[in-house]
Amino acid sequence: MAEPLALDKAVTLHQLRIFKAVADHLSFSAAAQDLSLSQPSVSYQIVLGCVQFLRTRRWK
């Protein structure tokens, strides 16, 4: 049986929206401007989301 997902370590919807904006614009700066965020905050959320995703994966 699978373990329940730890919500404090899960990637958030906000982080997914930021990730999509970066992918759509192919630019952290353009995504930040579109989302009304600073470029460093976009970069931080992408890194934080990747770390959270990797920590919740179960490699077999």
N, CA, C and O of each residue as an XYZ file, in Angstrom:
240
protein
N       0.840     -1.176      0.000
C       0.000      0.000      0.000
C       0.891      1.248      0.000
O       1.903      1.297      0.699
N       0.510      2.238     -0.779
C       1.302      3.457     -0.900
C       1.185      4.311      0.357
O       0.138      4.349      1.004
N       2.265      4.986      0.687
C       2.261      5.899      1.822
C       1.512      7.165      1.429
O       1.553      7.570      0.267
N       0.823      7.800      2.392
C       0.142      9.051      2.067
C       1.154     10.146      1.728
O       2.265     10.164      2.256
N       0.760     11.042      0.854
C       1.623     12.136      0.439
C       1.739     13.156      1.566
O       0.732     13.624      2.098
N       2.953     13.491      1.917
C       3.180     14.508      2.945
C       2.950     15.876      2.314
O       3.758     16.335      1.507
N       1.854     16.524      2.679
C       1.476     17.772      2.027
C       2.464     18.900      2.266
O       2.563     19.815      1.449
N       3.195     18.852      3.370
C       4.180     19.893      3.617
C       5.392     19.765      2.700
O       6.194     20.694      2.602
N       5.535     18.620      2.025
C       6.651     18.406      1.105
C       6.199     18.341     -0.346
O       7.024     18.139     -1.237
N       4.907     18.509     -0.599
C       4.369     18.399     -1.947
C       4.593     19.698     -2.724
O       4.661     20.781     -2.142
N       4.702     19.571     -4.016
C       4.786     20.737     -4.893
C       3.417     21.413     -4.881
O       2.392     20.746     -5.025
N       3.398     22.720     -4.713
C       2.131     23.442     -4.610
C       1.613     23.858     -5.988
O       2.357     23.875     -6.969
N       0.328     24.190     -6.037
C      -0.273     24.677     -7.269
C       0.397     25.981     -7.708
O       0.582     26.215     -8.902
N       0.753     26.815     -6.755
C       1.453     28.073     -7.051
C       2.780     27.797     -7.766
O       3.117     28.461     -8.746
N       3.525     26.810     -7.263
C       4.797     26.460     -7.894
C       4.582     25.891     -9.293
O       5.373     26.161    -10.197
N       3.529     25.112     -9.481
C       3.239     24.576    -10.811
C       2.874     25.686    -11.790
O       3.259     25.640    -12.958
N       2.134     26.678    -11.316
C       1.779     27.817    -12.177
C       3.030     28.595    -12.585
O       3.158     29.023    -13.732
N       3.944     28.773    -11.639
C       5.202     29.460    -11.941
C       6.001     28.645    -12.958
O       6.529     29.198    -13.923
N       6.087     27.340    -12.742
C       6.810     26.462    -13.661
C       6.225     26.557    -15.073
O       6.969     26.642    -16.050
N       4.892     26.542    -15.180
C       4.235     26.637    -16.489
C       4.537     27.976    -17.153
O       4.789     28.030    -18.357
N       4.513     29.048    -16.378
C       4.805     30.367    -16.939
C       6.229     30.434    -17.473
O       6.466     30.991    -18.544
N       7.173     29.872    -16.733
C       8.565     29.846    -17.203
C       8.669     29.023    -18.488
O       9.357     29.422    -19.427
N       7.995     27.889    -18.528
C       8.021     27.043    -19.732
C       7.365     27.753    -20.913
O       7.862     27.671    -22.036
N       6.263     28.444    -20.672
C       5.570     29.161    -21.751
C       6.414     30.303    -22.307
O       6.473     30.506    -23.519
N       7.060     31.040    -21.422
C       7.841     32.212    -21.834
C       9.284     31.872    -22.193
O       9.967     32.659    -22.847
N       9.744     30.700    -21.767
C      11.144     30.303    -21.941
C      12.092     31.334    -21.341
O      13.203     31.550    -21.824
N      11.611     31.961    -20.268
C      12.391     33.015    -19.623
C      11.900     33.211    -18.194
O      10.701     33.355    -17.960
N      12.818     33.216    -17.250
C      12.453     33.480    -15.865
C      11.984     34.918    -15.711
O      11.012     35.183    -15.004
N      12.665     35.844    -16.364
C      12.320     37.263    -16.240
C      10.945     37.563    -16.825
O      10.152     38.274    -16.207
N      10.656     37.034    -18.003
C       9.348     37.263    -18.629
C       8.227     36.616    -17.812
O       7.149     37.193    -17.669
N       8.479     35.435    -17.285
C       7.481     34.767    -16.444
C       7.225     35.579    -15.180
O       6.079     35.741    -14.760
N       8.296     36.087    -14.578
C       8.153     36.893    -13.370
C       7.324     38.139    -13.645
O       6.456     38.499    -12.850
N       7.585     38.789    -14.753
C       6.831     39.988    -15.104
C       5.360     39.645    -15.340
O       4.475     40.374    -14.891
N       5.097     38.551    -16.038
C       3.726     38.119    -16.316
C       2.973     37.778    -15.031
O       1.773     38.033    -14.927
N       3.674     37.204    -14.054
C       3.054     36.792    -12.791
C       3.102     37.885    -11.719
O       2.626     37.680    -10.602
N       3.670     39.031    -12.054
C       3.844     40.137    -11.103
C       4.666     39.707     -9.890
O       4.340     40.032     -8.748
N       5.736     38.972    -10.167
C       6.672     38.528     -9.139
C       8.064     39.016     -9.509
O       8.303     39.441    -10.640
N       8.974     38.953     -8.554
C      10.364     39.273     -8.871
C      11.022     38.040     -9.493
O      10.596     36.911     -9.251
N      12.048     38.265    -10.286
C      12.751     37.157    -10.931
C      13.396     36.228     -9.901
O      13.336     35.011    -10.074
N      14.017     36.758     -8.825
C      14.581     35.847     -7.829
C      13.525     34.965     -7.144
O      13.805     33.812     -6.814
N      12.323     35.496     -6.931
C      11.292     34.672     -6.297
C      10.821     33.557     -7.224
O      10.492     32.464     -6.765
N      10.789     33.830     -8.531
C      10.441     32.785     -9.500
C      11.512     31.700     -9.492
O      11.193     30.512     -9.448
N      12.764     32.097     -9.533
C      13.864     31.132     -9.499
C      13.818     30.289     -8.234
O      14.002     29.073     -8.283
N      13.573     30.934     -7.109
C      13.526     30.227     -5.829
C      12.393     29.197     -5.810
O      12.588     28.070     -5.354
N      11.227     29.574     -6.298
C      10.088     28.652     -6.297
C      10.335     27.463     -7.225
O       9.897     26.352     -6.928
N      11.024     27.679     -8.334
C      11.351     26.576     -9.242
C      12.307     25.604     -8.544
O      12.092     24.393     -8.576
N      13.349     26.125     -7.921
C      14.319     25.273     -7.216
C      13.631     24.549     -6.061
O      13.822     23.345     -5.890
N      12.840     25.260     -5.272
C      12.151     24.658     -4.140
C      11.197     23.564     -4.609
O      11.125     22.500     -3.994
N      10.466     23.815     -5.687
C       9.546     22.812     -6.225
C      10.264     21.575     -6.716
O       9.779     20.460     -6.523
N      11.408     21.751     -7.347
C      12.184     20.600     -7.826
C      12.691     19.766     -6.662
O      12.630     18.537     -6.705
N      13.188     20.415     -5.630
C      13.681     19.700     -4.455
C      12.543     18.936     -3.799
O      12.709     17.775     -3.427
N      11.393     19.574     -3.653
C      10.241     18.907     -3.040
C       9.789     17.717     -3.878
O       9.466     16.662     -3.333
N       9.765     17.878     -5.194
C       9.360     16.788     -6.073
C      10.317     15.607     -5.934
O       9.883     14.463     -5.807
N      11.609     15.885     -5.956
C      12.597     14.811     -5.870
C      12.550     14.102     -4.524
O      12.794     12.898     -4.454
N      12.246     14.820     -3.471
C      12.174     14.201     -2.142
C      10.948     13.314     -1.985
O      10.970     12.384     -1.179
N       9.883     13.573     -2.732
C       8.665     12.778     -2.586
C       8.616     11.611     -3.547
O       7.717     10.776     -3.445
N       9.546     11.524     -4.474
C       9.561     10.416     -5.438
C      10.079      9.165     -4.765
O      10.981      9.222     -3.930
N       9.510      8.050     -5.130
C       9.976      6.754     -4.618
C      10.596      6.015     -5.780
O       9.888      5.514     -6.654
N      11.888      5.946     -5.796
C      12.609      5.261     -6.875
C      12.697      3.777     -6.561
O      13.101      3.394     -5.462
N      12.327      2.952     -7.509
C      12.361      1.501     -7.303
C      13.370      0.873     -8.212
O      13.548     -0.345     -8.188
